[in-house]
Amino acid sequence: MDALLFSGTAAIALAMKRTAAFSVETLSVQSLINRFPSLTEFSERQKPVKIVGLLFSAGWCPDCQKDVPKVEAVVQAAKANDVSNLSVYYVSSDRSAEEMMKSCNHSVFQAIPYENGLERSALKRHFKTCAGVERQEVGVEDRQFGVPTLILLDQASGRVLTTDGVNDCVRHVDTPEKVMDKWKALLEK
């Protein structure tokens, strides 16, 4: 996130512009599983989750260090209230597996294995989301989002619900039920 301070109206307009500018094809659940095998866990549960989150992040990133703990708090609260509604996967931009182990809270997030660099890169290319320093390495020419970014998907359809999950968590870290209510309402649209 930029260091600039925005008025509430400007921040909302920016969020709407970012979401409107972002478009990837909707993937069916089977298509998601075929393209990104590490995501199969959410579809193999007896009661599949309703919302799948992809948290693009890195431990070395100052914005991630500031905002990801707020995402953790919201996700942890959501899981405590209703485990079956949300599963968030950490998509690392860390420099090593050790760095990822330190920066990813595995008690809150699933993780795309660090060793599975091809799949992490494919997710980054598909969602046009990565750290600026890795754009060339992962092949993201027209990056839409940097780190941290939390993209939420409807598990049933693969439809992108929002690309603004981090900001939702930052704004409502003290009222995580508001965040989950908002995300559940997006399922109905």
ZADO-415045 format. One record per residue: residue number from 0; residue in one letter; x, y, z of N, C-alpha, C in turn. Coordinates in nm, 3 decimals. Layout:
pos,code,neast,nnorth,nup,caeast,canorth,caup,ceast,cnorth,cup
NUM,a,X,Y,Z,X,Y,Z,X,Y,Z
...
//
This chain:
pos,code,neast,nnorth,nup,caeast,canorth,caup,ceast,cnorth,cup
0,m,0.083,-0.117,0.000,0.000,0.000,0.000,0.088,0.124,0.000
1,d,0.041,0.225,-0.063,0.118,0.348,-0.073,0.125,0.417,0.062
2,a,0.231,0.496,0.079,0.249,0.570,0.203,0.159,0.694,0.206
3,l,0.097,0.727,0.094,0.009,0.844,0.089,-0.116,0.822,0.172
4,l,-0.164,0.928,0.229,-0.287,0.921,0.306,-0.402,0.966,0.217
5,f,-0.507,0.887,0.214,-0.623,0.919,0.132,-0.740,0.954,0.221
6,s,-0.825,1.040,0.173,-0.950,1.063,0.245,-1.035,0.938,0.230
7,g,-1.133,0.922,0.314,-1.220,0.804,0.307,-1.281,0.786,0.170
8,t,-1.327,0.893,0.109,-1.390,0.885,-0.023,-1.289,0.843,-0.129
9,a,-1.170,0.900,-0.125,-1.067,0.866,-0.223,-1.025,0.721,-0.208
10,a,-1.014,0.674,-0.085,-0.975,0.534,-0.061,-1.081,0.439,-0.116
11,i,-1.208,0.472,-0.096,-1.315,0.388,-0.149,-1.313,0.389,-0.302
12,a,-1.294,0.505,-0.360,-1.287,0.515,-0.507,-1.170,0.434,-0.561
13,l,-1.056,0.441,-0.494,-0.939,0.365,-0.536,-0.967,0.216,-0.528
14,a,-1.029,0.171,-0.420,-1.061,0.029,-0.404,-1.156,-0.017,-0.513
15,m,-1.257,0.066,-0.545,-1.352,0.029,-0.650,-1.282,0.024,-0.785
16,k,-1.193,0.118,-0.811,-1.121,0.121,-0.938,-1.034,-0.003,-0.950
17,r,-0.962,-0.040,-0.841,-0.875,-0.156,-0.844,-0.956,-0.282,-0.870
18,t,-1.070,-0.297,-0.805,-1.151,-0.416,-0.824,-1.209,-0.420,-0.965
19,a,-1.255,-0.306,-1.016,-1.314,-0.303,-1.149,-1.210,-0.330,-1.257
20,a,-1.086,-0.284,-1.236,-0.982,-0.301,-1.336,-0.934,-0.446,-1.342
21,f,-0.955,-0.520,-1.238,-0.905,-0.656,-1.229,-1.008,-0.752,-1.287
22,s,-0.966,-0.830,-1.383,-1.057,-0.933,-1.431,-0.976,-1.051,-1.482
23,v,-1.006,-1.165,-1.426,-0.953,-1.290,-1.478,-1.073,-1.378,-1.503
24,e,-1.054,-1.474,-1.590,-1.168,-1.561,-1.618,-1.207,-1.637,-1.492
25,t,-1.336,-1.660,-1.476,-1.383,-1.740,-1.365,-1.344,-1.884,-1.393
26,l,-1.290,-1.948,-1.292,-1.249,-2.087,-1.306,-1.347,-2.176,-1.232
27,s,-1.381,-2.288,-1.289,-1.460,-2.385,-1.214,-1.372,-2.444,-1.106
28,v,-1.433,-2.504,-1.006,-1.356,-2.567,-0.899,-1.261,-2.671,-0.959
29,q,-1.309,-2.753,-1.050,-1.224,-2.856,-1.110,-1.108,-2.793,-1.186
30,s,-1.133,-2.683,-1.253,-1.027,-2.613,-1.326,-0.923,-2.558,-1.229
31,l,-0.968,-2.501,-1.116,-0.875,-2.454,-1.014,-0.787,-2.569,-0.965
32,i,-0.850,-2.682,-0.936,-0.777,-2.798,-0.885,-0.677,-2.846,-0.989
33,n,-0.716,-2.851,-1.115,-0.626,-2.898,-1.220,-0.507,-2.804,-1.238
34,r,-0.532,-2.674,-1.233,-0.423,-2.578,-1.255,-0.337,-2.558,-1.133
35,f,-0.396,-2.567,-1.014,-0.325,-2.538,-0.890,-0.348,-2.651,-0.790
36,p,-0.276,-2.763,-0.804,-0.302,-2.882,-0.721,-0.293,-2.858,-0.571
37,s,-0.215,-2.762,-0.525,-0.204,-2.737,-0.382,-0.335,-2.688,-0.321
38,l,-0.429,-2.644,-0.405,-0.557,-2.596,-0.355,-0.660,-2.707,-0.337
39,t,-0.622,-2.832,-0.362,-0.720,-2.941,-0.354,-0.773,-2.960,-0.213
40,e,-0.699,-2.921,-0.112,-0.742,-2.942,0.026,-0.880,-2.884,0.053
41,f,-0.910,-2.766,-0.003,-1.040,-2.705,0.027,-1.155,-2.782,-0.034
42,s,-1.131,-2.857,-0.141,-1.240,-2.931,-0.204,-1.253,-3.073,-0.151
43,e,-1.156,-3.118,-0.072,-1.159,-3.255,-0.023,-1.221,-3.270,0.114
44,r,-1.255,-3.162,0.177,-1.319,-3.170,0.308,-1.459,-3.228,0.293
45,q,-1.507,-3.288,0.401,-1.645,-3.337,0.397,-1.742,-3.220,0.377
46,k,-1.715,-3.110,0.442,-1.793,-2.987,0.422,-1.698,-2.885,0.362
47,p,-1.696,-2.871,0.228,-1.602,-2.776,0.168,-1.628,-2.634,0.218
48,v,-1.521,-2.555,0.221,-1.534,-2.416,0.261,-1.613,-2.341,0.154
49,k,-1.669,-2.229,0.194,-1.745,-2.148,0.099,-1.656,-2.044,0.031
50,i,-1.555,-1.995,0.106,-1.468,-1.890,0.054,-1.323,-1.937,0.064
51,v,-1.251,-1.925,-0.047,-1.109,-1.956,-0.051,-1.034,-1.826,-0.070
52,g,-0.937,-1.802,0.017,-0.855,-1.682,0.008,-0.715,-1.715,-0.038
53,l,-0.658,-1.629,-0.117,-0.519,-1.639,-0.159,-0.449,-1.515,-0.107
54,l,-0.360,-1.534,-0.009,-0.287,-1.423,0.050,-0.148,-1.418,-0.011
55,f,-0.126,-1.321,-0.096,0.004,-1.300,-0.159,0.084,-1.210,-0.064
56,s,0.197,-1.261,-0.014,0.268,-1.189,0.090,0.415,-1.229,0.094
57,a,0.494,-1.152,0.170,0.635,-1.181,0.192,0.676,-1.125,0.327
58,g,0.756,-1.200,0.400,0.802,-1.156,0.532,0.891,-1.034,0.528
59,w,0.962,-1.012,0.419,1.053,-0.898,0.407,0.981,-0.768,0.373
60,c,0.856,-0.775,0.335,0.778,-0.660,0.289,0.726,-0.580,0.410
61,p,0.759,-0.450,0.420,0.711,-0.370,0.533,0.559,-0.362,0.543
62,d,0.489,-0.349,0.430,0.343,-0.344,0.434,0.286,-0.477,0.482
63,c,0.348,-0.587,0.440,0.303,-0.719,0.485,0.323,-0.733,0.635
64,q,0.438,-0.689,0.684,0.466,-0.697,0.828,0.362,-0.621,0.908
65,k,0.313,-0.512,0.852,0.214,-0.428,0.920,0.072,-0.484,0.907
66,d,0.035,-0.532,0.787,-0.104,-0.567,0.759,-0.139,-0.715,0.775
67,v,-0.045,-0.804,0.751,-0.077,-0.947,0.757,-0.119,-0.991,0.898
68,p,-0.061,-0.938,1.007,-0.114,-0.974,1.139,-0.262,-0.941,1.157
69,k,-0.309,-0.836,1.089,-0.451,-0.801,1.096,-0.534,-0.901,1.017
70,v,-0.481,-0.948,0.904,-0.549,-1.053,0.828,-0.554,-1.180,0.912
71,e,-0.443,-1.214,0.977,-0.439,-1.332,1.066,-0.546,-1.323,1.173
72,a,-0.558,-1.207,1.237,-0.656,-1.190,1.345,-0.798,-1.211,1.294
73,v,-0.829,-1.156,1.178,-0.965,-1.170,1.123,-0.991,-1.316,1.084
74,v,-0.895,-1.379,1.017,-0.913,-1.518,0.974,-0.925,-1.609,1.095
75,q,-0.841,-1.585,1.197,-0.847,-1.667,1.318,-0.984,-1.653,1.386
76,a,-1.035,-1.531,1.395,-1.167,-1.509,1.455,-1.275,-1.576,1.372
77,a,-1.263,-1.568,1.240,-1.362,-1.631,1.152,-1.361,-1.782,1.170
78,k,-1.244,-1.840,1.179,-1.233,-1.986,1.198,-1.288,-2.028,1.333
79,a,-1.268,-1.946,1.434,-1.318,-1.978,1.567,-1.471,-1.981,1.569
80,n,-1.532,-1.896,1.485,-1.678,-1.888,1.481,-1.741,-1.990,1.388
81,d,-1.677,-2.018,1.274,-1.734,-2.112,1.177,-1.624,-2.163,1.085
82,v,-1.563,-2.272,1.124,-1.448,-2.328,1.053,-1.477,-2.357,0.906
83,s,-1.599,-2.389,0.871,-1.627,-2.436,0.735,-1.642,-2.325,0.631
84,n,-1.638,-2.200,0.671,-1.665,-2.093,0.575,-1.544,-2.036,0.503
85,l,-1.423,-2.053,0.557,-1.309,-1.981,0.502,-1.181,-2.063,0.515
86,s,-1.106,-2.065,0.409,-0.971,-2.123,0.411,-0.882,-2.030,0.331
87,v,-0.771,-1.986,0.393,-0.681,-1.891,0.329,-0.547,-1.959,0.304
88,y,-0.498,-1.943,0.182,-0.370,-2.000,0.139,-0.267,-1.889,0.125
89,y,-0.150,-1.910,0.184,-0.039,-1.816,0.176,0.037,-1.846,0.047
90,v,0.048,-1.745,-0.039,0.124,-1.757,-0.163,0.248,-1.669,-0.144
91,s,0.360,-1.734,-0.119,0.480,-1.667,-0.074,0.558,-1.595,-0.184
92,s,0.606,-1.477,-0.148,0.707,-1.407,-0.228,0.835,-1.396,-0.145
93,d,0.846,-1.483,-0.045,0.965,-1.485,0.039,1.084,-1.535,-0.042
94,r,1.204,-1.509,0.008,1.327,-1.543,-0.064,1.374,-1.685,-0.039
95,s,1.320,-1.751,0.063,1.362,-1.888,0.095,1.251,-1.958,0.172
96,a,1.262,-2.090,0.178,1.165,-2.169,0.254,1.170,-2.131,0.403
97,e,1.290,-2.106,0.453,1.305,-2.068,0.594,1.236,-1.935,0.622
98,e,1.254,-1.841,0.530,1.189,-1.710,0.545,1.037,-1.727,0.542
99,m,0.988,-1.813,0.454,0.843,-1.837,0.447,0.792,-1.900,0.577
100,m,0.868,-1.994,0.632,0.825,-2.058,0.757,0.811,-1.955,0.870
101,k,0.897,-1.854,0.869,0.890,-1.750,0.971,0.774,-1.654,0.948
102,s,0.743,-1.626,0.821,0.643,-1.523,0.793,0.501,-1.576,0.779
103,c,0.484,-1.704,0.751,0.349,-1.762,0.736,0.305,-1.827,0.865
104,n,0.197,-1.781,0.921,0.141,-1.840,1.042,0.062,-1.965,1.001
105,h,0.127,-2.080,1.011,0.066,-2.205,0.965,-0.051,-2.251,1.051
106,s,-0.070,-2.191,1.167,-0.188,-2.226,1.247,-0.312,-2.154,1.194
107,v,-0.291,-2.051,1.111,-0.402,-1.974,1.056,-0.420,-2.002,0.906
108,f,-0.309,-2.012,0.834,-0.313,-2.025,0.688,-0.264,-2.162,0.642
109,q,-0.324,-2.209,0.533,-0.264,-2.315,0.454,-0.152,-2.246,0.376
110,a,-0.067,-2.322,0.310,0.037,-2.257,0.231,0.062,-2.337,0.104
111,i,0.085,-2.265,-0.005,0.135,-2.330,-0.124,0.280,-2.362,-0.091
112,p,0.321,-2.487,-0.098,0.457,-2.522,-0.056,0.562,-2.437,-0.128
113,y,0.661,-2.391,-0.052,0.765,-2.307,-0.110,0.836,-2.382,-0.223
114,e,0.855,-2.510,-0.204,0.923,-2.592,-0.303,0.846,-2.600,-0.435
115,n,0.718,-2.567,-0.431,0.635,-2.570,-0.550,0.634,-2.433,-0.617
116,g,0.753,-2.390,-0.657,0.768,-2.258,-0.718,0.690,-2.242,-0.847
117,l,0.676,-2.350,-0.923,0.600,-2.340,-1.049,0.455,-2.306,-1.022
118,e,0.397,-2.369,-0.922,0.256,-2.341,-0.890,0.239,-2.200,-0.831
119,r,0.331,-2.160,-0.743,0.323,-2.025,-0.688,0.333,-1.922,-0.800
120,s,0.426,-1.944,-0.892,0.442,-1.851,-1.006,0.318,-1.850,-1.094
121,a,0.258,-1.969,-1.116,0.137,-1.977,-1.199,0.021,-1.901,-1.134
122,l,0.007,-1.911,-1.002,-0.097,-1.834,-0.931,-0.071,-1.685,-0.945
123,k,0.054,-1.646,-0.931,0.089,-1.504,-0.943,0.059,-1.452,-1.084
124,r,0.092,-1.533,-1.185,0.062,-1.491,-1.323,-0.088,-1.486,-1.347
125,h,-0.160,-1.589,-1.301,-0.304,-1.593,-1.324,-0.375,-1.473,-1.262
126,f,-0.339,-1.441,-1.139,-0.405,-1.331,-1.068,-0.332,-1.198,-1.083
127,k,-0.222,-1.197,-1.162,-0.145,-1.076,-1.189,-0.106,-1.004,-1.060
128,t,-0.058,-1.086,-0.964,-0.030,-1.037,-0.830,0.104,-1.091,-0.783
129,c,0.197,-1.000,-0.755,0.328,-1.042,-0.703,0.401,-0.921,-0.648
130,a,0.513,-0.948,-0.583,0.600,-0.839,-0.538,0.665,-0.778,-0.660
131,g,0.689,-0.648,-0.654,0.750,-0.580,-0.768,0.884,-0.639,-0.808
132,v,0.964,-0.681,-0.710,1.098,-0.733,-0.739,1.095,-0.867,-0.811
133,e,0.983,-0.935,-0.812,0.977,-1.067,-0.878,0.896,-1.067,-1.007
134,r,0.851,-0.953,-1.051,0.768,-0.944,-1.172,0.830,-1.017,-1.290
135,q,0.954,-0.988,-1.319,1.020,-1.048,-1.434,1.041,-1.198,-1.412
136,e,1.085,-1.234,-1.293,1.112,-1.374,-1.261,0.990,-1.463,-1.278
137,v,0.872,-1.416,-1.233,0.751,-1.499,-1.242,0.671,-1.472,-1.369
138,g,0.711,-1.373,-1.447,0.645,-1.347,-1.574,0.515,-1.270,-1.564
139,v,0.509,-1.174,-1.472,0.390,-1.091,-1.457,0.420,-0.955,-1.520
140,e,0.383,-0.941,-1.647,0.410,-0.818,-1.721,0.317,-0.705,-1.678
141,d,0.188,-0.737,-1.664,0.087,-0.634,-1.636,0.029,-0.653,-1.496
142,r,0.117,-0.638,-1.398,0.079,-0.661,-1.258,-0.038,-0.572,-1.218
143,q,-0.139,-0.634,-1.156,-0.254,-0.560,-1.104,-0.237,-0.526,-0.957
144,f,-0.174,-0.619,-0.881,-0.162,-0.602,-0.736,-0.025,-0.647,-0.689
145,g,0.022,-0.581,-0.583,0.147,-0.619,-0.520,0.120,-0.700,-0.395
146,v,0.216,-0.699,-0.304,0.199,-0.768,-0.177,0.190,-0.663,-0.066
147,p,0.105,-0.683,0.032,0.014,-0.796,0.049,-0.117,-0.774,-0.026
148,t,-0.170,-0.882,-0.077,-0.302,-0.882,-0.140,-0.374,-1.009,-0.097
149,l,-0.500,-0.995,-0.060,-0.585,-1.110,-0.027,-0.699,-1.113,-0.128
150,i,-0.695,-1.214,-0.216,-0.800,-1.233,-0.315,-0.891,-1.343,-0.264
151,l,-1.021,-1.317,-0.264,-1.118,-1.415,-0.216,-1.197,-1.471,-0.332
152,l,-1.215,-1.603,-0.330,-1.287,-1.674,-0.436,-1.406,-1.748,-0.379
153,d,-1.511,-1.755,-0.457,-1.626,-1.840,-0.425,-1.583,-1.983,-0.455
154,q,-1.579,-2.067,-0.354,-1.533,-2.205,-0.372,-1.618,-2.280,-0.473
155,a,-1.746,-2.255,-0.475,-1.836,-2.330,-0.561,-1.817,-2.298,-0.709
156,s,-1.789,-2.171,-0.739,-1.780,-2.131,-0.880,-1.640,-2.089,-0.925
157,g,-1.553,-2.057,-0.829,-1.422,-2.005,-0.864,-1.423,-1.856,-0.894
158,r,-1.538,-1.792,-0.882,-1.553,-1.649,-0.910,-1.477,-1.566,-0.807
159,v,-1.409,-1.461,-0.855,-1.340,-1.369,-0.765,-1.446,-1.285,-0.693
160,l,-1.446,-1.293,-0.560,-1.539,-1.215,-0.479,-1.485,-1.074,-0.454
161,t,-1.358,-1.067,-0.419,-1.294,-0.938,-0.396,-1.143,-0.953,-0.407
162,t,-1.079,-0.846,-0.443,-0.933,-0.840,-0.444,-0.885,-0.749,-0.331
163,d,-0.975,-0.706,-0.248,-0.947,-0.606,-0.145,-0.956,-0.663,-0.004
164,g,-0.927,-0.791,0.012,-0.940,-0.856,0.142,-0.849,-0.800,0.249
165,v,-0.727,-0.761,0.212,-0.636,-0.704,0.312,-0.696,-0.575,0.369
166,n,-0.744,-0.487,0.282,-0.802,-0.361,0.331,-0.926,-0.386,0.417
167,d,-1.007,-0.487,0.382,-1.121,-0.522,0.467,-1.074,-0.557,0.608
168,c,-0.969,-0.638,0.616,-0.917,-0.681,0.746,-0.855,-0.565,0.823
169,v,-0.782,-0.479,0.754,-0.719,-0.364,0.819,-0.826,-0.271,0.877
170,r,-0.930,-0.244,0.797,-1.036,-0.153,0.841,-1.117,-0.209,0.957
171,h,-1.135,-0.341,0.961,-1.227,-0.400,1.059,-1.159,-0.504,1.147
172,v,-1.031,-0.485,1.178,-0.961,-0.583,1.259,-1.027,-0.602,1.396
173,d,-1.089,-0.498,1.448,-1.156,-0.506,1.578,-1.296,-0.564,1.570
174,t,-1.350,-0.575,1.450,-1.485,-0.632,1.432,-1.482,-0.733,1.317
175,p,-1.413,-0.846,1.337,-1.398,-0.944,1.229,-1.531,-0.999,1.179
176,e,-1.634,-0.995,1.261,-1.765,-1.044,1.215,-1.818,-0.956,1.101
177,k,-1.785,-0.827,1.101,-1.826,-0.739,0.990,-1.759,-0.782,0.860
178,v,-1.632,-0.820,0.870,-1.559,-0.865,0.752,-1.623,-0.991,0.696
179,m,-1.649,-1.088,0.783,-1.709,-1.214,0.736,-1.849,-1.191,0.681
180,d,-1.926,-1.103,0.744,-2.059,-1.071,0.691,-2.048,-1.012,0.551
181,k,-1.953,-0.922,0.532,-1.933,-0.861,0.401,-1.895,-0.967,0.299
182,w,-1.801,-1.056,0.335,-1.755,-1.158,0.242,-1.866,-1.259,0.211
183,k,-1.945,-1.296,0.311,-2.058,-1.387,0.287,-2.160,-1.320,0.194
184,a,-2.182,-1.191,0.210,-2.278,-1.120,0.124,-2.229,-1.122,-0.021
185,l,-2.099,-1.119,-0.041,-2.045,-1.124,-0.179,-2.078,-1.258,-0.246
186,l,-2.092,-1.363,-0.166,-2.130,-1.494,-0.222,-2.269,-1.490,-0.284
187,e,-2.354,-1.404,-0.232,-2.493,-1.398,-0.276,-2.511,-1.319,-0.405
188,k,-2.411,-1.240,-0.442,-2.423,-1.155,-0.562,-2.406,-1.236,-0.688
//
